[in-house]
Structures are given as C-alpha cells and as structure tokens.
Amino acid sequence: MGVITLFFACLQPLPTAAAPPKELRLRGLPQLTESSGVCIDDKGHIWTHNDSGDEAVLYGFDQQGQHRDTLRLTSTTAIDWEDICLVRHAGRTWIAVGDIGDNGRSRKTVYIHIIECPASNPAKEATASPRELKASPAATIEFTYPGGPLDAESLCFDPIKMSFVIGSKEFVGCRLFEIPIGKLAIFQPSAKEPGKSQPVSNPTRITTRASATETVAFPLATGADISPDGKMLVLCGYGPGALVPRKQDTWETTAIRIFPLPKRRQGEAICFLPDASSLLLTSELGPNPESSETPLHVIATPQVKPGKSPR
C-alpha cells in the first residue's frame, strides 16, 4: 500500500469537510456481510447488496439504518455484483446492478441488470416488518470491453450523456467506459404519454461493447457515482476519495481533487444523496470482526472548482 499512499500524497488534497462524518449502522440483517454497492432513492431509501457469494438480492434500509425491504431478482443470478446506481428517466426511477467483478480477468461477458425502484409505503414504514419483494429485471445489458476482460467495481449513470459509466480497478488508474441506454426499450419515449418512458411488458436484453473514454489518475477504484445533475464524478478506494468535475461532455481529469474519507475496514461503496450535498458510504466489513452491523457514513460533499490542476 506504500506506493498508493505516495501517489495520493503527490496530489493536492481538499480541506476536510467542515461537518464531521455522521456514522450510523445498517441493522437487523445478519445476511448483509459485504456491502459492496450503495445508492439512495428519491424517497430516502438506502439500497445495497453483498459482494460475490450471495444470491441475486438487494436489501433496502430506511434513513435510521433499519432493514425494510428484501428484493429478490428472479430470472437472473449474481456472479460478482460490485456496485449499484440509480437511473432517473422520464419520471421513473430504476436501480441498475453491476455484475462486473472479474478479479481473474477471465469473464467473457459481464452484465448490468436494471430493475424499477420499488414503491415505498411510508404510512406503515415506522412499524412494518421488512417486506419480501420479487422482481425480474426489466432490462439486462450483456457487454464486453474493447481490450478484453478487466476487473471493475464501479458503476454509475451519467444523466447528461444518458449512459452507464463503468470504472476499472487497476493500479495504473481508473479507466472509464460508457454504454448509452438509447437502445433499451424501457427508456424509449411513450407514444401515449409525452415525457414518459414506454411501458414494456417483456424484459429487454441487448449485447454490446463498452466504449473507452477518459482515465482518472486514481488507483484501485472500488466504487463510484455521478451527481444527479451530472456535473461531478466521485470515486472511492481503500484510502481517500476523489472528485472529478465535468467540462462539457468530458470529465476534467486534470482537475481531480483528493479528499479524506472516514476510516473503514474495507470501503467499496459510495453514492451522492439526491441533492448532492452529501456522500453516503458503506463498508464490506463491520467495525470489528464480531459485529453483524454494517457501518454507514454520511459526509458533506467537498467543494471543487473546475479548471484548476493540482500543484
């Protein structure tokens, strides 16, 4: 880890956020042993999943960290789920799951599964037992990379370019790849309801190749997200985090800013809150080996001014 520490020391850090990290716990679910991805929907529900070895299941929690939903995905499997993200489009919200892990760089294809975000029941939420839900993916993207298999643990959605962004996990930096969503039937405009997406009764499945875009000088990226307005990319790893501002249609990788993250035993998940004012982080490991709870950190999003390179 010494090489990574030296690399980060050469970049200009942001000041520590003024607001101290708020740490909670995801409780009531011993089955959640390795929180590998996280997102929060517009109603404040937190969604996460285990790393490889679990079934195709998403777990939902309220803002107090209490388990509220178990969502089982039918008609699919979980080979190596690494990250999830929200897709907001035409008045609907979707959860995308990245089955993209490939430590051995041996998988011929990897997948993104897209599920409509379940509706909440806030009137009963305070006292209700966790719900058991089932859903089949409305769409699945099976894809490859232009240079062959690679390991990736970061998936996010770009609302400006309307595409998924996948980030590689490599010592040399985080290579970004994108997949436009335009070919998916679920995101086609409705002929009957202007401004809304086309309802689709049958699941959509496409096979494609991701396109390489930028490379961010950030080694071993384990999670990522893009702000809801599309203006900021955040990456996390086993040490600090990184923010990359947008300049028109590209990420301004020369303006990367490194910032401190709360100490986590194995941090692999990060996301923006809906208003982008804060970042939400989980860990694959609990605060200690005996704990069955998953740490949940909330920190203020650092401010970054685009256009300035590290000195």
C-alpha positions as CSV (number, residue, x, y, z in Angstrom):
1,M,0.0,0.0,0.0
2,G,3.1,2.3,0.2
3,V,3.0,3.1,-3.5
4,I,-0.7,4.1,-3.3
5,T,0.0,6.3,-0.2
6,L,2.8,8.0,-2.1
7,F,0.6,8.6,-5.1
8,F,-2.1,10.3,-3.1
9,A,0.5,12.4,-1.3
10,C,1.5,13.9,-4.6
11,L,-1.9,15.3,-5.3
12,Q,-3.5,18.4,-3.9
13,P,-6.0,17.4,-1.2
14,L,-9.2,19.2,-0.4
15,P,-9.7,20.5,3.1
16,T,-11.5,18.2,5.4
17,A,-15.3,18.8,5.2
18,A,-16.4,21.2,8.0
19,A,-19.3,18.9,9.0
20,P,-18.0,15.8,10.9
21,P,-18.9,12.4,9.4
22,K,-22.2,11.0,10.6
23,E,-21.9,7.3,11.3
24,L,-24.9,5.1,11.5
25,R,-25.3,1.3,11.2
26,L,-27.3,-0.8,8.8
27,R,-29.1,-3.1,11.3
28,G,-31.4,-6.0,11.5
29,L,-29.8,-8.1,8.7
30,P,-27.0,-10.5,9.6
31,Q,-27.1,-11.7,6.0
32,L,-25.5,-8.4,4.9
33,T,-21.9,-9.4,5.3
34,E,-20.1,-7.5,2.5
35,S,-21.9,-4.3,1.4
36,S,-20.3,-3.8,-2.0
37,G,-22.5,-1.1,-3.6
38,V,-24.9,1.5,-2.3
39,C,-27.5,4.0,-3.7
40,I,-30.3,6.1,-2.1
41,D,-33.5,6.7,-3.9
42,D,-35.5,10.0,-4.0
43,K,-37.6,8.8,-1.0
44,G,-34.6,8.4,1.1
45,H,-34.5,4.6,1.0
46,I,-30.9,3.1,1.0
47,W,-30.2,0.1,-1.2
48,T,-27.2,-2.2,-1.0
49,H,-26.1,-5.7,-1.8
50,N,-23.5,-8.2,-0.9
51,D,-20.3,-8.9,-2.9
52,S,-19.9,-12.3,-4.7
53,G,-21.2,-15.3,-3.0
54,D,-24.8,-14.1,-2.3
55,E,-28.0,-14.7,-4.2
56,A,-29.4,-12.1,-6.5
57,V,-30.8,-9.9,-3.7
58,L,-31.0,-6.2,-2.9
59,Y,-31.5,-5.0,0.6
60,G,-33.4,-1.8,1.5
61,F,-33.0,0.3,4.6
62,D,-34.5,3.5,6.0
63,Q,-32.5,6.5,7.0
64,Q,-32.2,5.3,10.5
65,G,-30.4,2.2,9.2
66,Q,-33.3,-0.2,9.9
67,H,-33.9,-3.1,7.4
68,R,-37.1,-2.5,5.5
69,D,-37.0,-4.5,2.2
70,T,-35.5,-7.6,0.7
71,L,-35.8,-7.5,-3.1
72,R,-35.1,-10.8,-4.8
73,L,-34.3,-10.7,-8.5
74,T,-35.8,-13.5,-10.5
75,S,-34.6,-14.8,-13.8
76,T,-31.0,-13.9,-13.1
77,T,-28.0,-14.8,-11.0
78,A,-25.3,-12.9,-9.1
79,I,-21.9,-13.9,-10.3
80,D,-19.9,-11.0,-8.8
81,W,-22.1,-8.0,-8.0
82,E,-19.9,-5.0,-7.3
83,D,-21.9,-1.8,-7.5
84,I,-25.4,-0.3,-8.0
85,C,-26.7,3.1,-9.1
86,L,-29.9,5.0,-9.7
87,V,-31.3,5.8,-13.2
88,R,-33.8,8.7,-13.2
89,H,-35.5,9.0,-16.6
90,A,-38.9,10.3,-17.7
91,G,-40.5,10.4,-14.3
92,R,-39.4,6.9,-13.3
93,T,-36.6,5.6,-11.2
94,W,-34.6,2.5,-11.8
95,I,-31.9,0.6,-9.9
96,A,-29.0,-0.7,-12.0
97,V,-26.9,-3.6,-10.6
98,G,-23.4,-4.1,-12.0
99,D,-22.4,-7.8,-12.2
100,I,-19.0,-6.6,-13.3
101,G,-16.4,-8.1,-10.9
102,D,-13.7,-10.1,-12.6
103,N,-10.6,-10.5,-10.3
104,G,-9.1,-13.1,-12.6
105,R,-9.9,-11.2,-15.8
106,S,-11.5,-14.3,-17.2
107,R,-15.2,-13.5,-17.8
108,K,-16.1,-13.3,-21.5
109,T,-19.0,-11.0,-20.8
110,V,-20.3,-9.0,-17.8
111,Y,-23.8,-7.6,-17.0
112,I,-25.9,-4.7,-15.9
113,H,-29.3,-5.6,-14.6
114,I,-32.0,-2.8,-14.5
115,I,-35.0,-3.1,-12.1
116,E,-37.7,-0.5,-11.5
117,C,-37.2,1.0,-8.0
118,P,-39.9,-0.4,-5.7
119,A,-42.6,1.9,-4.3
120,S,-42.3,2.7,-0.6
121,N,-45.1,2.6,1.9
122,P,-44.2,5.5,4.3
123,A,-47.5,5.3,6.2
124,K,-46.6,1.9,7.6
125,E,-42.8,2.1,7.5
126,A,-42.2,3.0,11.1
127,T,-43.8,-0.2,12.4
128,A,-43.9,-2.6,9.5
129,S,-41.9,-5.7,9.3
130,P,-39.4,-5.9,6.4
131,R,-41.1,-6.6,3.1
132,E,-40.2,-9.6,0.9
133,L,-40.3,-8.5,-2.7
134,K,-39.6,-10.1,-6.1
135,A,-38.9,-8.6,-9.4
136,S,-37.5,-9.6,-12.7
137,P,-35.0,-7.2,-14.4
138,A,-36.8,-5.0,-16.9
139,A,-33.6,-5.0,-19.0
140,T,-30.2,-6.6,-19.0
141,I,-27.1,-5.4,-20.8
142,E,-24.5,-8.0,-21.6
143,F,-21.3,-6.4,-22.6
144,T,-17.5,-6.7,-23.3
145,Y,-14.6,-4.2,-23.2
146,P,-12.6,-3.2,-26.3
147,G,-9.3,-4.5,-24.9
148,G,-10.7,-7.8,-23.5
149,P,-11.7,-8.7,-19.9
150,L,-10.9,-6.5,-17.0
151,D,-11.8,-6.1,-13.3
152,A,-14.2,-3.4,-12.5
153,E,-16.0,-2.5,-9.2
154,S,-17.6,0.9,-10.1
155,L,-20.9,1.5,-11.9
156,C,-22.7,4.9,-12.2
157,F,-25.2,6.6,-14.5
158,D,-24.4,9.8,-16.5
159,P,-27.7,11.8,-16.8
160,I,-26.2,14.2,-19.3
161,K,-24.9,11.7,-21.8
162,M,-27.6,9.2,-20.9
163,S,-25.2,6.4,-20.5
164,F,-23.8,4.0,-17.9
165,V,-20.2,4.6,-16.8
166,I,-18.0,1.7,-15.6
167,G,-14.7,2.3,-13.8
168,S,-11.9,-0.3,-13.9
169,K,-10.0,-1.3,-10.7
170,E,-6.3,-1.1,-11.6
171,F,-3.0,0.1,-10.0
172,V,-2.3,2.3,-13.1
173,G,-5.6,4.3,-12.7
174,C,-9.3,4.1,-13.2
175,R,-10.2,3.7,-16.9
176,L,-13.7,4.8,-17.7
177,F,-16.0,3.1,-20.2
178,E,-19.6,4.0,-21.2
179,I,-22.7,2.3,-22.6
180,P,-25.5,4.5,-23.9
181,I,-29.0,3.4,-22.8
182,G,-30.7,4.6,-26.0
183,K,-31.1,1.0,-27.4
184,L,-33.1,-0.2,-24.4
185,A,-36.9,-0.3,-24.9
186,I,-37.7,0.7,-21.3
187,F,-36.1,4.1,-22.0
188,Q,-37.9,4.8,-25.3
189,P,-40.5,7.7,-25.1
190,S,-44.1,6.7,-24.8
191,A,-46.3,7.5,-27.8
192,K,-49.4,7.9,-25.5
193,E,-47.8,9.8,-22.6
194,P,-45.4,12.6,-23.7
195,G,-42.5,13.0,-21.3
196,K,-42.7,9.5,-20.0
197,S,-40.9,6.3,-21.0
198,Q,-42.5,3.5,-22.9
199,P,-44.0,0.7,-20.7
200,V,-42.5,-2.6,-21.6
201,S,-44.1,-5.9,-20.7
202,N,-41.3,-8.2,-21.8
203,P,-37.7,-7.9,-20.5
204,T,-35.2,-6.3,-22.8
205,R,-31.8,-7.8,-23.3
206,I,-29.0,-6.4,-25.5
207,T,-25.4,-7.3,-26.2
208,T,-22.9,-4.6,-26.8
209,R,-19.3,-3.4,-26.3
210,A,-18.5,-0.6,-23.9
211,S,-16.6,2.4,-25.3
212,A,-13.4,3.7,-23.6
213,T,-13.4,7.3,-22.6
214,E,-11.2,9.0,-20.0
215,T,-8.7,7.7,-17.5
216,V,-8.7,9.1,-14.0
217,A,-5.4,9.0,-12.0
218,F,-6.9,7.1,-9.1
219,P,-5.7,3.6,-8.4
220,L,-7.8,0.6,-7.3
221,A,-11.2,2.3,-7.5
222,T,-13.8,0.3,-5.6
223,G,-16.9,2.4,-6.1
224,A,-18.2,5.5,-7.9
225,D,-21.2,7.7,-8.5
226,I,-22.2,10.7,-10.6
227,S,-24.1,13.6,-9.1
228,P,-27.8,13.8,-10.1
229,D,-27.1,16.9,-12.2
230,G,-24.2,15.1,-14.0
231,K,-21.6,17.7,-13.0
232,M,-19.4,15.6,-10.6
233,L,-17.9,12.1,-10.6
234,V,-16.8,10.7,-7.2
235,L,-14.6,7.7,-6.7
236,C,-13.7,5.8,-3.6
237,G,-11.0,3.2,-2.8
238,Y,-9.2,1.8,0.2
239,G,-7.9,5.2,1.2
240,P,-9.1,8.7,0.3
241,G,-11.8,9.6,-2.3
242,A,-11.6,11.6,-5.5
243,L,-13.8,14.2,-7.1
244,V,-13.6,14.9,-10.8
245,P,-15.6,17.9,-12.2
246,R,-17.2,17.9,-15.6
247,K,-16.2,20.1,-18.5
248,Q,-18.9,20.0,-21.2
249,D,-19.1,16.3,-22.3
250,T,-15.9,15.1,-20.7
251,W,-14.5,14.6,-17.2
252,E,-11.8,17.1,-16.4
253,T,-9.3,14.5,-15.2
254,T,-6.5,17.1,-14.7
255,A,-8.7,18.8,-12.1
256,I,-9.0,15.7,-9.9
257,R,-9.2,16.5,-6.2
258,I,-8.4,14.0,-3.5
259,F,-10.2,14.3,-0.2
260,P,-10.3,12.3,3.1
261,L,-12.9,9.6,3.8
262,P,-13.9,8.2,7.1
263,K,-11.9,5.2,8.2
264,R,-13.5,2.0,7.0
265,R,-12.2,-1.6,7.3
266,Q,-12.9,-2.2,3.6
267,G,-14.7,0.6,1.9
268,E,-16.1,-0.3,-1.5
269,A,-19.3,1.7,-1.9
270,I,-20.1,5.4,-2.3
271,C,-23.0,7.5,-3.7
272,F,-24.4,11.0,-3.7
273,L,-27.5,11.9,-1.8
274,P,-30.4,13.1,-4.1
275,D,-29.4,16.8,-3.6
276,A,-25.7,16.0,-3.9
277,S,-25.0,17.9,-0.7
278,S,-23.6,14.8,1.0
279,L,-22.0,11.5,0.2
280,L,-23.1,8.1,1.6
281,L,-20.5,5.3,2.2
282,T,-20.7,1.7,3.4
283,S,-18.1,-0.9,4.1
284,E,-17.7,-4.6,3.2
285,L,-16.6,-5.3,6.8
286,G,-18.1,-4.3,10.1
287,P,-16.4,-2.1,12.6
288,N,-14.9,-5.2,14.2
289,P,-14.9,-8.9,13.4
290,E,-17.6,-9.7,15.9
291,S,-20.1,-7.1,14.6
292,S,-23.0,-8.1,12.4
293,E,-23.9,-4.5,11.6
294,T,-22.6,-2.5,8.5
295,P,-21.2,0.9,9.1
296,L,-22.9,3.7,7.2
297,H,-21.1,7.1,6.9
298,V,-22.6,10.4,5.7
299,I,-20.2,13.2,4.9
300,A,-20.6,16.6,3.4
301,T,-19.6,16.7,-0.3
302,P,-16.4,18.7,-0.7
303,Q,-16.5,21.8,-2.9
304,V,-14.4,21.6,-6.1
305,K,-13.8,24.4,-8.6
306,P,-13.2,23.0,-12.1
307,G,-10.4,24.2,-14.2
308,K,-7.5,24.1,-11.7
309,S,-4.9,21.4,-11.9
310,P,-3.1,20.0,-8.9
311,R,0.1,21.9,-8.0
